[in-house]
Amino acid sequence: MANHALKVWRAVEARDDVSPHAASWRRCVNLHGLDPSLHRPPQRLGEPDLRAAREQSGRLIRAAAPELDRLFVTFSRAGCCIVLADNSGFVLDRRGVVADDDHFRRLDLWDGAQWDEAGVGTNGIGTAIADERPVAIHRDKHFLSSNASLSCAAAPIRDERGRVAGVVDFSSCRYDTTEALLGVLLQTAREAATRIETTMFKDAFAGLRIMLTEGVNGQPGLLALDRDEIVVGANAAARRRFRIDDSFLALERPVADLLGDGAEPVGDGFEAAERRTIRVALARAGGNVSYAAKLLGVSRATLHRKIKRLNIRDHRKSSADLSQI
């Protein structure tokens, strides 16, 4: 323990170690005033406060539960417990085998314990929250000597507004957990976080159309569109890809403003919008003008006049031909 603490102090003082865990160590000392040689058990929530925290994070817990169950089936024999924490680092839910429970209880990696960086130093949950990115903390890369038996891989989970809502974490108490295995667990945590985020996004915008778009760093972008093709929601990857923020969403912009529109506009903006609307109706009607007119709430004669004025291709073509215009 003394050797570990000495290594931490040297890294903090040297300032030439640019690794993520060393940056976290400096925060622990300079920002949070922690001492690596002192044992600091996590803050614990009482049962009423834990119930309140779980209620507040209800959507997160519901979205994550099937994923935690799936991961547990795969990794339960690897000496891992799988943890879901909120954005303050409080453990909301976990999966682990009974044979490992005593060790995780001694470390206080248990329901209601707060594993934030300010309280217990560098660790998977707290550092993923602080850095807002996936992190792997292998054994003695933890700040506190008392946590150096743990190996952790954690990824933040973002809500429908792109804010960190929680963390999914793999923690292993096995001495033979290698950094290579931890890399596999980190990628698994990243993928699990993405699936949980997708579930939460679909839940937040239930009943709306969800469009899959290109995101960033391999993460899929998701856009929520209302019936008028107005963008009303975007996940974190889509926000970064298209530089969307809440003020953009408040402007009620059409998705075509983000993705571009393959149709060439005819006349001014109103005519272009009218042309697109008619083409969509014709496509949905399979080229049947009478049915398209009914969908649009206009007479067949009116729709004929608009098709001619807007130079939309011959509506008497087959639905296959119409799909090409």
C-alpha positions as CSV (number, residue, x, y, z in Angstrom):
1,M,0.0,0.0,0.0
2,A,2.8,2.4,0.9
3,N,4.5,1.7,-2.5
4,H,1.2,2.4,-4.3
5,A,0.7,5.7,-2.6
6,L,4.3,6.7,-3.3
7,K,3.8,6.0,-7.0
8,V,0.7,8.1,-7.0
9,W,2.4,11.1,-5.3
10,R,5.3,10.9,-7.8
11,A,3.0,10.9,-10.8
12,V,1.1,13.8,-9.4
13,E,4.3,15.8,-8.7
14,A,6.1,14.9,-12.0
15,R,3.2,16.2,-14.2
16,D,4.8,14.5,-17.3
17,D,2.4,11.5,-17.2
18,V,-0.4,12.3,-19.6
19,S,-2.3,9.0,-19.2
20,P,-6.0,9.3,-18.3
21,H,-5.5,7.7,-14.9
22,A,-2.7,10.1,-14.1
23,A,-4.9,13.1,-15.0
24,S,-7.5,11.6,-12.7
25,W,-4.9,11.2,-9.9
26,R,-4.1,14.9,-10.2
27,R,-7.8,15.8,-9.9
28,C,-8.0,13.6,-6.8
29,V,-5.2,15.5,-5.1
30,N,-5.5,19.0,-6.4
31,L,-9.3,19.3,-6.8
32,H,-10.6,16.9,-4.2
33,G,-7.8,16.9,-1.6
34,L,-7.6,13.1,-1.4
35,D,-4.7,11.0,0.0
36,P,-4.0,7.7,-1.8
37,S,-2.8,6.0,1.4
38,L,-6.0,6.6,3.4
39,H,-9.0,4.3,3.3
40,R,-12.1,6.2,2.3
41,P,-15.2,4.0,2.1
42,P,-17.9,5.2,-0.3
43,Q,-20.7,7.3,1.0
44,R,-23.8,5.1,1.5
45,L,-27.4,5.9,0.9
46,G,-30.0,4.8,3.4
47,E,-32.8,2.7,2.1
48,P,-35.3,5.6,1.8
49,D,-32.8,7.7,-0.1
50,L,-31.8,4.7,-2.3
51,R,-35.5,4.1,-3.2
52,A,-35.8,7.8,-4.1
53,A,-32.6,7.6,-6.3
54,R,-34.0,4.6,-8.1
55,E,-37.3,6.3,-8.6
56,Q,-35.6,9.3,-10.1
57,S,-33.6,7.1,-12.4
58,G,-36.5,4.8,-13.2
59,R,-36.2,5.1,-17.0
60,L,-32.5,4.3,-16.9
61,I,-33.0,1.3,-14.6
62,R,-35.8,-0.1,-16.8
63,A,-33.8,0.4,-20.0
64,A,-30.6,-1.1,-18.5
65,A,-32.2,-4.2,-16.7
66,P,-32.4,-6.5,-19.8
67,E,-28.8,-5.5,-20.8
68,L,-27.5,-6.2,-17.3
69,D,-29.2,-9.6,-17.3
70,R,-27.7,-10.4,-20.7
71,L,-24.2,-9.4,-19.7
72,F,-24.4,-11.3,-16.5
73,V,-25.1,-14.6,-18.4
74,T,-22.0,-14.0,-20.5
75,F,-19.6,-12.7,-17.9
76,S,-20.7,-14.1,-14.6
77,R,-17.9,-16.7,-14.5
78,A,-15.2,-14.2,-15.2
79,G,-15.2,-12.9,-11.6
80,C,-17.0,-9.7,-12.7
81,C,-19.9,-7.9,-11.2
82,I,-21.9,-5.7,-13.5
83,V,-22.9,-2.4,-12.1
84,L,-25.4,0.4,-13.1
85,A,-24.8,3.7,-11.4
86,D,-26.5,7.1,-11.7
87,N,-24.7,10.3,-12.8
88,S,-23.6,10.9,-9.2
89,G,-21.9,7.6,-9.0
90,F,-24.5,5.9,-6.7
91,V,-24.9,2.2,-7.5
92,L,-28.5,1.6,-8.5
93,D,-28.4,-2.0,-9.6
94,R,-25.8,-4.8,-9.9
95,R,-25.4,-8.3,-11.1
96,G,-22.9,-10.7,-9.5
97,V,-22.4,-14.3,-8.4
98,V,-22.8,-15.2,-4.8
99,A,-19.2,-16.6,-4.6
100,D,-17.8,-13.1,-5.2
101,D,-20.2,-11.2,-3.0
102,D,-18.1,-11.1,0.1
103,H,-15.2,-9.4,-1.7
104,F,-17.4,-6.8,-3.4
105,R,-19.2,-6.2,-0.1
106,R,-15.8,-5.6,1.6
107,L,-14.9,-3.1,-1.1
108,D,-18.4,-1.6,-0.8
109,L,-19.2,-2.0,-4.4
110,W,-22.8,-2.5,-3.5
111,D,-26.3,-1.0,-3.9
112,G,-26.4,2.5,-2.6
113,A,-22.7,3.1,-2.4
114,Q,-21.4,6.3,-4.2
115,W,-18.3,5.6,-6.4
116,D,-17.7,9.2,-7.5
117,E,-14.2,10.4,-8.1
118,A,-14.4,13.1,-5.5
119,G,-15.2,10.6,-2.8
120,V,-13.2,7.5,-3.6
121,G,-10.7,8.7,-6.1
122,T,-9.9,7.2,-9.6
123,N,-12.2,4.3,-10.4
124,G,-14.2,3.1,-13.4
125,I,-17.6,4.6,-12.4
126,G,-16.4,7.9,-11.0
127,T,-13.8,8.6,-13.7
128,A,-16.2,7.7,-16.6
129,I,-18.5,10.4,-15.1
130,A,-15.8,12.9,-14.6
131,D,-14.3,12.4,-18.1
132,E,-17.6,11.8,-19.8
133,R,-16.1,8.9,-21.8
134,P,-15.4,5.2,-21.4
135,V,-12.4,4.3,-19.2
136,A,-10.5,1.3,-18.0
137,I,-8.8,1.4,-14.6
138,H,-6.6,-1.7,-14.1
139,R,-5.8,-2.6,-10.4
140,D,-3.1,-0.1,-9.2
141,K,-4.3,2.6,-11.6
142,H,-7.0,3.2,-8.9
143,F,-6.1,6.2,-6.7
144,L,-6.7,4.7,-3.3
145,S,-4.5,1.8,-2.3
146,S,-7.5,0.1,-0.8
147,N,-9.1,-0.2,-4.2
148,A,-6.0,-1.6,-6.0
149,S,-7.4,-5.1,-6.1
150,L,-10.1,-4.0,-8.5
151,S,-10.1,-3.8,-12.3
152,C,-12.9,-1.7,-13.8
153,A,-14.2,-0.9,-17.3
154,A,-17.0,1.6,-17.5
155,A,-18.9,3.6,-20.1
156,P,-21.2,6.6,-19.5
157,I,-24.8,6.3,-20.6
158,R,-26.4,9.4,-22.1
159,D,-30.0,10.4,-22.1
160,E,-32.1,11.7,-25.0
161,R,-30.6,15.2,-24.6
162,G,-27.1,13.9,-24.7
163,R,-26.5,14.4,-20.9
164,V,-24.7,11.7,-18.8
165,A,-27.5,9.8,-17.1
166,G,-25.5,7.0,-15.6
167,V,-22.7,4.5,-16.1
168,V,-22.5,0.8,-16.9
169,D,-19.4,-0.8,-15.3
170,F,-17.6,-4.1,-15.2
171,S,-15.6,-4.6,-12.0
172,S,-13.4,-7.7,-11.4
173,C,-11.8,-8.7,-8.1
174,R,-9.6,-11.4,-9.7
175,Y,-5.9,-10.9,-9.5
176,D,-5.4,-12.5,-12.9
177,T,-7.5,-9.9,-14.8
178,T,-5.2,-8.7,-17.5
179,E,-5.3,-5.3,-19.3
180,A,-6.1,-7.2,-22.5
181,L,-9.2,-8.7,-20.9
182,L,-10.1,-5.3,-19.5
183,G,-9.9,-3.9,-23.1
184,V,-12.5,-6.5,-24.1
185,L,-14.7,-5.5,-21.2
186,L,-14.3,-1.8,-22.0
187,Q,-15.6,-2.4,-25.6
188,T,-18.4,-4.5,-24.2
189,A,-19.4,-1.7,-21.8
190,R,-19.3,0.8,-24.6
191,E,-21.6,-1.3,-26.7
192,A,-23.9,-2.0,-23.8
193,A,-24.2,1.8,-23.0
194,T,-25.1,2.4,-26.7
195,R,-27.9,-0.2,-26.5
196,I,-29.2,1.3,-23.3
197,E,-29.1,4.8,-24.7
198,T,-31.1,3.6,-27.8
199,T,-33.8,2.1,-25.6
200,M,-34.0,5.2,-23.5
201,F,-34.2,7.4,-26.6
202,K,-37.0,5.3,-28.2
203,D,-38.9,5.4,-24.9
204,A,-38.5,9.2,-24.6
205,F,-39.9,9.7,-28.1
206,A,-42.4,6.8,-28.2
207,G,-44.9,7.2,-31.1
208,L,-42.6,9.3,-33.2
209,R,-40.5,8.2,-36.1
210,I,-36.9,7.4,-35.2
211,M,-34.4,8.0,-38.0
212,L,-31.0,6.3,-37.9
213,T,-28.2,8.5,-39.2
214,E,-24.4,8.6,-39.3
215,G,-23.0,9.5,-35.9
216,V,-19.5,9.9,-34.6
217,N,-16.8,7.5,-33.4
218,G,-18.8,4.5,-34.5
219,Q,-21.8,5.5,-32.4
220,P,-25.1,5.6,-34.3
221,G,-27.0,8.9,-34.6
222,L,-30.7,8.9,-33.8
223,L,-33.2,11.6,-34.7
224,A,-36.8,11.8,-33.5
225,L,-39.2,13.3,-36.1
226,D,-42.8,14.4,-35.7
227,R,-45.5,13.8,-38.3
228,D,-44.3,16.9,-40.2
229,E,-40.7,15.7,-40.4
230,I,-39.6,18.3,-37.8
231,V,-36.6,17.2,-35.7
232,V,-37.8,17.1,-32.1
233,G,-35.0,15.0,-30.6
234,A,-31.4,13.9,-31.2
235,N,-29.2,11.6,-29.3
236,A,-25.6,12.5,-28.3
237,A,-24.0,11.1,-31.4
238,A,-26.4,13.0,-33.7
239,R,-25.9,16.1,-31.7
240,R,-22.2,16.0,-32.2
241,R,-22.5,14.9,-35.9
242,F,-24.8,17.7,-36.8
243,R,-23.9,20.2,-34.1
244,I,-27.4,20.1,-32.7
245,D,-28.3,21.6,-29.3
246,D,-31.6,22.4,-27.5
247,S,-31.8,25.8,-29.1
248,F,-31.7,24.2,-32.6
249,L,-34.6,21.8,-31.6
250,A,-36.6,24.8,-30.3
251,L,-36.5,26.3,-33.8
252,E,-38.5,23.3,-35.1
253,R,-36.3,22.7,-38.1
254,P,-37.2,20.1,-40.7
255,V,-34.9,17.0,-41.1
256,A,-34.1,18.1,-44.6
257,D,-32.2,21.0,-43.2
258,L,-29.8,18.5,-41.6
259,L,-29.6,15.8,-44.2
260,G,-30.3,17.7,-47.4
261,D,-33.1,17.1,-49.9
262,G,-32.5,15.2,-53.1
263,A,-35.5,16.9,-54.9
264,E,-34.8,20.1,-56.8
265,P,-37.1,22.8,-55.5
266,V,-39.5,24.4,-57.9
267,G,-40.2,28.1,-57.4
268,D,-40.0,29.5,-53.9
269,G,-39.9,27.7,-50.6
270,F,-43.7,27.2,-50.4
271,E,-43.8,25.6,-53.8
272,A,-40.9,23.3,-53.0
273,A,-42.6,22.2,-49.8
274,E,-45.9,21.7,-51.7
275,R,-44.2,19.6,-54.4
276,R,-42.5,17.3,-51.8
277,T,-45.9,16.9,-50.0
278,I,-47.6,15.8,-53.2
279,R,-44.9,13.5,-54.2
280,V,-45.0,11.8,-50.8
281,A,-48.8,11.4,-51.0
282,L,-48.5,9.9,-54.5
283,A,-45.9,7.5,-53.4
284,R,-48.1,6.4,-50.4
285,A,-51.0,6.0,-52.8
286,G,-49.1,3.9,-55.2
287,G,-49.6,6.5,-58.0
288,N,-53.4,6.6,-57.5
289,V,-54.2,10.3,-57.8
290,S,-57.7,9.9,-56.4
291,Y,-56.4,8.2,-53.2
292,A,-53.5,10.7,-53.0
293,A,-56.1,13.5,-53.1
294,K,-58.0,11.9,-50.3
295,L,-54.8,11.6,-48.2
296,L,-54.2,15.3,-48.8
297,G,-57.8,16.4,-48.2
298,V,-58.3,18.0,-51.6
299,S,-60.3,17.2,-54.7
300,R,-58.9,15.1,-57.5
301,A,-59.2,18.1,-59.9
302,T,-57.3,20.3,-57.5
303,L,-54.5,17.8,-57.2
304,H,-54.4,17.4,-61.0
305,R,-53.9,21.2,-61.3
306,K,-51.2,21.2,-58.7
307,I,-49.3,18.3,-60.4
308,K,-49.4,20.1,-63.7
309,R,-48.4,23.5,-62.2
310,L,-45.5,22.0,-60.2
311,N,-44.3,19.9,-63.2
312,I,-44.5,16.7,-61.3
313,R,-44.0,13.8,-63.7
314,D,-47.0,12.0,-65.3
315,H,-49.1,10.7,-62.5
316,R,-50.5,8.0,-64.8
317,K,-47.2,6.2,-64.7
318,S,-46.9,3.0,-62.6
319,S,-46.0,3.2,-59.0
320,A,-42.6,1.9,-59.9
321,D,-42.1,4.8,-62.4
322,L,-43.4,7.3,-59.9
323,S,-40.9,6.2,-57.3
324,Q,-38.2,7.3,-59.7
325,I,-39.3,10.9,-60.0
